[in-house]
């Protein structure tokens, strides 16, 4: 049986007034008030919004469960728009990639 891979946690920040989440984390919230956001981590899990391939590399836009939308690397074969995806840490030093759950 294969080794279960751990879910990746993303560093983020949240505006304490509006609840908006920023990935990557920001030093200040986006409204120009110079208010500092709260730092947090969020699971790298959500729904694949779009996918494309460029120069042999798959990329996607993922709507994370926390409410943020990110652009990310996709694992090969991850192309079902609207399907659940999550990033998993591998055994090697390569970057985590989102794949269908």
Rosetta silent file (secondary structure, phi, psi, omega in degrees, C-alpha in Angstrom):
SEQUENCE: XXXXXXXXXXXXXXXXXXXXXXXXXXXXXXXXXXXXXXXXXXXXXXXXXXXXXXXXXXXXXXXXXXXXXXXXXXXXXXXXXXXXXXXXXXXXXXXXXXXXX
SCORE:     score description
SCORE:     0.000 S_00000001
   1 L     0.000  139.431 -178.258    0.000    0.000    0.000 S_00000001
   2 L   -73.076  156.928  178.228    1.292    3.482   -0.894 S_00000001
   3 L   -75.012  131.911  178.871    2.252    6.067    1.640 S_00000001
   4 L   -73.245  130.946 -178.773   -0.480    8.661    2.256 S_00000001
   5 L   -89.391  143.874 -177.725    0.680   12.142    1.305 S_00000001
   6 L   -77.612  143.698  174.372    0.045   15.079    3.628 S_00000001
   7 E   -69.129  138.262  179.460   -2.235   17.935    2.614 S_00000001
   8 L   -78.725  140.198  173.093   -0.326   21.120    1.921 S_00000001
   9 E  -106.932  134.621  179.639   -1.045   24.182    4.067 S_00000001
  10 E  -101.994  140.175  173.829   -0.711   27.607    2.432 S_00000001
  11 E   -75.448  135.495 -176.681    0.482   30.730    4.220 S_00000001
  12 E  -147.584  173.508  170.813   -2.195   33.413    4.033 S_00000001
  13 E  -139.835  156.274 -176.634   -3.456   36.566    5.687 S_00000001
  14 E  -133.947  133.971  174.097   -6.996   37.785    6.399 S_00000001
  15 L   -70.830  119.379 -176.700   -8.439   41.271    6.724 S_00000001
  16 L   -66.648  -20.535  179.675  -10.037   41.242   10.197 S_00000001
  17 L   -89.858  -48.642 -175.876  -12.795   43.661    9.081 S_00000001
  18 L   -91.838  -21.037 -176.914  -13.809   42.370    5.658 S_00000001
  19 L    82.822   -0.741 -179.805  -12.693   38.734    6.047 S_00000001
  20 L   -62.769  136.075 -179.517  -10.890   38.856    2.670 S_00000001
  21 E  -106.475  137.015 -179.452   -8.103   36.284    2.447 S_00000001
  22 E  -116.894  128.980  174.011   -4.833   36.985    0.635 S_00000001
  23 L  -132.467  118.894   -0.001   -2.501   34.297   -0.723 S_00000001
  24 L   -69.493  167.096 -178.644    0.391   34.918   -0.511 S_00000001
  25 L   -61.166  149.043  178.882    0.067   36.863    2.736 S_00000001
  26 L  -108.679  158.316  175.605    0.154   40.652    2.582 S_00000001
  27 L   -78.687  -36.596  179.495    1.748   43.150    4.940 S_00000001
  28 L  -133.432  155.365  177.548   -1.298   45.429    4.793 S_00000001
  29 L   -69.514  166.425 -169.905   -4.921   44.932    3.695 S_00000001
  30 L   -83.174   -3.309 -174.747   -5.900   46.065    0.200 S_00000001
  31 L   -87.158    4.219  178.122   -8.158   49.027    1.069 S_00000001
  32 L    82.469    5.631 -176.152   -5.278   51.490    1.599 S_00000001
  33 L   -81.917   -9.018 -175.214   -5.919   51.857    5.336 S_00000001
  34 L    64.424   20.728  175.678   -2.479   50.471    6.331 S_00000001
  35 L   -76.269  138.105  179.091   -4.313   48.024    8.630 S_00000001
  36 L   -84.939  136.164  177.465   -2.353   44.844    9.298 S_00000001
  37 L   -83.432  167.279  174.490   -4.037   41.539    8.450 S_00000001
  38 E   -84.156  138.497  175.778   -4.084   38.418   10.605 S_00000001
  39 E   -87.804  142.079  179.317   -1.622   35.693    9.574 S_00000001
  40 E  -157.451  173.182  170.737   -2.962   32.163    9.139 S_00000001
  41 E  -120.709  148.037 -179.750   -2.569   28.932    7.191 S_00000001
  42 E  -132.375  148.413  177.045   -5.288   27.387    5.026 S_00000001
  43 E   -66.416  141.609  178.308   -5.597   23.921    3.448 S_00000001
  44 L   -85.510   70.550 -177.693   -4.664   23.778   -0.242 S_00000001
  45 E  -138.653  142.050  178.883   -8.034   22.284   -1.238 S_00000001
  46 E   178.449 -149.613 -176.349  -10.775   23.547   -3.518 S_00000001
  47 E  -122.507  134.773  179.420  -12.384   23.350   -6.948 S_00000001
  48 E   -72.667  116.939 -178.535  -10.607   23.577  -10.308 S_00000001
  49 E   -88.138  -41.001  178.115  -11.951   26.707  -12.056 S_00000001
  50 E  -156.188  161.397  179.915   -9.829   26.538  -15.220 S_00000001
  51 E  -149.177  148.638  177.024   -6.834   24.702  -16.648 S_00000001
  52 E  -152.558  165.053  175.782   -4.360   25.157  -19.489 S_00000001
  53 E  -124.770  136.175  177.828   -1.062   23.779  -20.709 S_00000001
  54 E  -139.016  125.477 -179.448    1.889   25.880  -21.811 S_00000001
  55 L    51.739   40.127  177.247    5.232   24.467  -22.959 S_00000001
  56 L    80.141    0.269 -179.558    4.279   21.051  -21.590 S_00000001
  57 E  -108.150  132.601  179.062    3.439   22.360  -18.095 S_00000001
  58 E   -90.152  132.802  177.727   -0.142   22.261  -16.728 S_00000001
  59 E  -126.355  154.432  177.827   -1.457   25.325  -14.895 S_00000001
  60 E  -149.416  162.767  169.950   -4.792   25.988  -13.258 S_00000001
  61 E  -107.217  126.719 -177.362   -6.921   28.455  -11.382 S_00000001
  62 E  -120.172  128.271  171.508   -8.274   26.951   -8.149 S_00000001
  63 E   -87.155  104.617 -177.934  -11.078   28.376   -6.011 S_00000001
  64 E   -71.545  153.989  179.225   -9.882   27.400   -2.540 S_00000001
  65 L   -60.327  -25.538 -178.709  -12.359   26.398    0.167 S_00000001
  66 L   -76.332   -9.296  179.274  -11.226   29.420    2.215 S_00000001
  67 L   106.878   -9.375  178.884  -12.606   31.784   -0.466 S_00000001
  68 L   -87.943  155.331  175.626   -9.360   32.769   -2.190 S_00000001
  69 E  -118.081  129.303 -178.279   -8.607   32.089   -5.875 S_00000001
  70 E  -130.064  155.706  169.304   -5.044   31.156   -6.846 S_00000001
  71 E   -97.174  138.065 -173.420   -3.052   30.257   -9.949 S_00000001
  72 E  -152.390  167.181  171.945   -1.054   27.072   -9.452 S_00000001
  73 E   -77.579  144.066  177.125    0.805   24.162  -10.998 S_00000001
  74 E  -114.988  149.496  173.082   -1.294   21.085  -11.785 S_00000001
  75 L   -72.586  152.171  177.919   -0.308   17.436  -11.799 S_00000001
  76 L   -54.337  138.573  179.187   -0.495   15.725  -15.196 S_00000001
  77 L    84.376    0.436  179.014   -4.075   14.712  -16.073 S_00000001
  78 L   -90.026   95.886 -174.070   -5.683   17.281  -13.774 S_00000001
  79 L  -146.394    7.800 -179.298   -8.132   18.894  -16.180 S_00000001
  80 L   -84.933   98.032 -179.637  -11.707   18.224  -15.012 S_00000001
  81 L   -60.264  135.800 -179.464  -13.127   21.723  -14.521 S_00000001
  82 L    88.951   -5.143 -179.891  -15.438   21.868  -11.498 S_00000001
  83 L   -87.827  154.326  175.909  -13.815   18.850   -9.820 S_00000001
  84 E   -69.499  138.065  176.344  -12.321   18.858   -6.326 S_00000001
  85 E  -136.069  157.844  174.824   -8.542   19.214   -6.228 S_00000001
  86 E  -151.730  153.245  176.486   -5.944   19.386   -3.494 S_00000001
  87 E   -93.723  136.253  179.540   -2.198   19.877   -3.278 S_00000001
  88 E  -124.994  139.671  177.318   -0.237   17.049   -1.738 S_00000001
  89 L   -78.220  133.119  179.211    3.346   17.070   -0.534 S_00000001
  90 L   -89.115  179.234  178.911    5.493   14.486   -2.277 S_00000001
  91 L   -80.236  -20.273 -177.078    8.327   12.371   -0.957 S_00000001
  92 L  -100.979 -169.022 -177.264   10.946   14.323   -2.897 S_00000001
  93 L   -90.571    7.138 -177.920   11.945   17.988   -2.966 S_00000001
  94 L   -71.511  163.252 -179.608    9.728   18.885   -5.959 S_00000001
  95 L   -69.171  146.274  174.126    6.982   21.478   -5.720 S_00000001
  96 L   -68.734  144.348  177.843    3.547   20.387   -4.576 S_00000001
  97 E  -129.828  146.853  176.531    1.000   20.297   -7.385 S_00000001
  98 E   -76.073  141.628  177.911   -2.763   20.252   -7.289 S_00000001
  99 E  -144.471  161.385  176.423   -4.410   17.030   -8.473 S_00000001
 100 E   -59.526  143.278  179.377   -7.913   15.541   -8.504 S_00000001
 101 L   -77.363    0.000    0.000   -8.873   14.091   -5.133 S_00000001
